[in-house]
Amino acid sequence: MLILWLRRSLIWGGLINIKKETKKMKQSVLFISIILMSFVSRAVYAQQSDPVTTVKKLFTLISKPNSFINKEDSCYAAMDAMDILKLNKPYIKVYLNNLKNTGLFSSAYLSAQKEYYLDIEKDIKKDGYGTARDADMYTLSQDPPDNKVVLARLQKVTPLISGNAATVTIDFKTSDHYKLIYKLVKENNSWLINSIDATFGK
């Protein structure tokens, strides 16, 4: 009887230890899973909220020939060389709404674009024509660099961040020292393009 009791005790004790070890393993796996999920979430959030990523998304969109973002010319119903004689008002509304829906531009930038077309309309009423942009609107260059070049340069850019404002400067290392400067602001936890500038010379 004693031997039988000892055997049962050992078996029961072993089962208890196995259960304890299993519980510890489950807790360890759960803890590691939580840590990994937290790390992945932070990495994804950092990528989504990175100012450079916003600019990359813009130029990725520009790289698609049929993208609406390449059809700003459709906002003009009639032109004579660089003179805008008539606006395509219905399409302007569509175009501006599409810009908004990209989630890449700040409210201030979108307001400035709307104001641009209103100013042209005033010029047409006053002088009979408005003046079109004299450079590409996203690179501010009359000879814009290839989008692949822009995206490659962006891979090496570190944004300057100060609170809810950021600057992304793309140095193309050209003979004319051309630099493209994107100013971004943080709205609703997203970095949005607020203005675009470019510099030439030293």
C-alpha positions as CSV (number, residue, x, y, z in Angstrom):
1,M,0.0,0.0,0.0
2,L,2.8,2.3,0.9
3,I,4.5,1.7,-2.4
4,L,1.3,2.3,-4.3
5,W,0.7,5.6,-2.4
6,L,4.2,6.8,-3.1
7,R,3.7,6.0,-6.8
8,R,0.5,7.9,-6.9
9,S,2.0,10.9,-5.0
10,L,4.9,11.0,-7.4
11,I,2.6,10.9,-10.4
12,W,0.3,13.5,-9.0
13,G,3.3,15.7,-8.0
14,G,4.6,15.3,-11.6
15,L,1.3,16.3,-13.1
16,I,1.2,19.4,-10.8
17,N,4.7,20.4,-11.9
18,I,3.8,19.9,-15.5
19,K,0.8,22.1,-15.2
20,K,2.9,24.7,-13.4
21,E,5.5,24.6,-16.1
22,T,2.9,24.7,-18.9
23,K,1.3,27.8,-17.2
24,K,4.7,29.5,-17.0
25,M,5.4,28.7,-20.6
26,K,2.0,30.2,-21.7
27,Q,2.6,33.3,-19.6
28,S,6.1,33.6,-21.2
29,V,4.7,33.2,-24.7
30,L,1.9,35.8,-24.0
31,F,4.5,38.2,-22.6
32,I,6.8,37.8,-25.6
33,S,3.8,38.2,-28.0
34,I,2.7,41.5,-26.3
35,I,6.3,42.8,-26.6
36,L,6.5,41.9,-30.3
37,M,3.1,43.4,-31.0
38,S,4.1,46.6,-29.2
39,F,7.3,46.7,-31.2
40,V,5.6,46.1,-34.6
41,S,2.9,48.7,-33.7
42,R,5.5,51.3,-32.9
43,A,7.4,50.5,-36.1
44,V,4.3,50.8,-38.2
45,Y,3.2,54.0,-36.5
46,A,6.6,55.5,-36.9
47,Q,6.6,54.7,-40.6
48,Q,3.1,56.1,-41.1
49,S,3.9,59.3,-39.2
50,D,7.3,59.9,-40.8
51,P,7.4,63.2,-42.8
52,V,9.7,61.6,-45.4
53,T,7.1,58.8,-45.9
54,T,4.5,61.5,-46.8
55,V,6.7,63.0,-49.5
56,K,7.5,59.5,-50.8
57,K,3.8,58.7,-51.1
58,L,3.3,61.9,-53.1
59,F,6.1,61.1,-55.6
60,T,4.9,57.5,-55.9
61,L,1.5,58.9,-56.8
62,I,3.1,61.3,-59.4
63,S,4.9,58.3,-60.9
64,K,1.6,56.9,-62.1
65,P,0.9,58.5,-65.5
66,N,-2.9,58.2,-65.2
67,S,-3.0,59.6,-61.7
68,F,-5.3,62.6,-61.3
69,I,-2.4,64.4,-59.7
70,N,-0.8,64.7,-63.1
71,K,-3.9,66.2,-64.7
72,E,-3.9,69.7,-63.3
73,D,-3.9,71.0,-66.9
74,S,-7.6,69.8,-67.1
75,C,-8.4,72.7,-64.7
76,Y,-7.9,75.0,-67.7
77,A,-10.6,75.1,-70.3
78,A,-8.8,77.4,-72.7
79,M,-5.2,78.5,-73.0
80,D,-3.0,80.6,-75.3
81,A,0.6,79.5,-74.6
82,M,1.1,80.4,-70.9
83,D,-2.1,82.5,-70.7
84,I,-5.1,81.0,-69.2
85,L,-8.2,82.2,-70.9
86,K,-10.9,80.1,-69.2
87,L,-11.1,77.9,-66.2
88,N,-12.7,74.5,-66.0
89,K,-14.5,75.2,-62.8
90,P,-16.3,71.8,-62.4
91,Y,-13.0,69.9,-62.8
92,I,-11.2,72.3,-60.4
93,K,-13.7,71.2,-57.6
94,V,-13.0,67.5,-58.5
95,Y,-9.2,68.1,-58.6
96,L,-9.1,69.8,-55.3
97,N,-11.3,67.2,-53.7
98,N,-9.0,64.5,-55.0
99,L,-6.0,66.3,-53.5
100,K,-7.8,66.4,-50.2
101,N,-8.6,62.7,-50.4
102,T,-4.9,61.7,-50.8
103,G,-4.5,62.5,-47.1
104,L,-1.1,64.0,-48.0
105,F,-1.8,67.8,-47.8
106,S,-2.6,70.1,-44.9
107,S,-5.7,72.2,-44.8
108,A,-3.5,75.3,-45.3
109,Y,-2.0,73.9,-48.5
110,L,-5.4,73.0,-49.9
111,S,-6.7,76.5,-49.1
112,A,-3.7,78.0,-50.9
113,Q,-4.5,75.9,-54.0
114,K,-8.1,76.9,-54.0
115,E,-7.0,80.6,-53.6
116,Y,-4.7,80.1,-56.6
117,Y,-7.6,79.3,-58.9
118,L,-9.7,82.1,-57.5
119,D,-6.9,84.6,-58.2
120,I,-6.7,83.3,-61.8
121,E,-10.4,83.9,-62.1
122,K,-10.0,87.4,-60.9
123,D,-7.2,88.0,-63.4
124,I,-9.3,86.7,-66.3
125,K,-12.2,89.0,-65.4
126,K,-9.8,92.0,-65.1
127,D,-7.3,91.4,-67.8
128,G,-8.8,88.7,-70.0
129,Y,-6.3,86.1,-69.0
130,G,-4.4,84.6,-66.1
131,T,-0.9,83.3,-66.0
132,A,-0.2,79.6,-65.7
133,R,2.5,78.1,-63.4
134,D,6.0,78.6,-64.9
135,A,7.4,75.4,-63.3
136,D,6.3,71.9,-62.1
137,M,4.2,72.4,-59.0
138,Y,5.8,69.6,-57.0
139,T,9.5,70.2,-57.8
140,L,9.3,73.9,-58.7
141,S,11.6,73.2,-61.6
142,Q,11.1,73.9,-65.3
143,D,13.2,70.8,-65.9
144,P,12.0,68.5,-63.1
145,P,14.1,65.5,-62.0
146,D,12.8,62.0,-62.7
147,N,10.6,60.7,-60.0
148,K,12.9,57.7,-59.6
149,V,15.7,60.1,-58.8
150,V,13.5,61.9,-56.3
151,L,12.5,58.7,-54.5
152,A,16.1,57.5,-54.5
153,R,17.2,60.8,-52.9
154,L,14.5,60.5,-50.3
155,Q,15.9,57.2,-49.1
156,K,18.9,59.2,-47.7
157,V,17.0,62.1,-46.2
158,T,16.6,62.7,-42.5
159,P,13.8,65.1,-41.7
160,L,14.2,68.1,-39.3
161,I,11.4,67.9,-36.8
162,S,10.5,70.6,-34.3
163,G,7.2,70.0,-32.5
164,N,4.4,69.8,-35.0
165,A,6.5,71.1,-37.9
166,A,9.0,69.3,-40.1
167,T,11.3,70.0,-43.0
168,V,12.3,67.5,-45.7
169,T,15.2,68.8,-47.8
170,I,16.2,66.9,-50.9
171,D,19.6,67.8,-52.2
172,F,20.1,66.7,-55.8
173,K,23.8,67.4,-55.8
174,T,23.6,69.2,-59.1
175,S,25.8,71.9,-60.6
176,D,23.2,74.5,-59.9
177,H,22.9,73.3,-56.2
178,Y,19.2,72.6,-56.7
179,K,17.4,71.7,-53.4
180,L,13.8,70.8,-53.0
181,I,12.3,71.8,-49.6
182,Y,9.1,70.4,-48.3
183,K,7.5,71.9,-45.2
184,L,5.1,69.6,-43.3
185,V,2.8,70.0,-40.3
186,K,1.3,67.4,-38.0
187,E,-2.5,67.3,-38.2
188,N,-4.5,64.5,-36.5
189,N,-1.2,62.6,-35.9
190,S,-0.3,62.6,-39.6
191,W,2.5,64.6,-41.3
192,L,0.9,66.6,-44.1
193,I,2.6,68.7,-46.8
194,N,2.1,72.4,-45.9
195,S,4.3,74.2,-48.5
196,I,6.9,73.5,-51.2
197,D,10.0,75.6,-51.9
198,A,13.2,75.2,-53.9
199,T,16.6,76.8,-53.8
200,F,19.3,77.2,-56.4
201,G,22.8,78.4,-56.0
202,K,25.2,78.1,-53.1
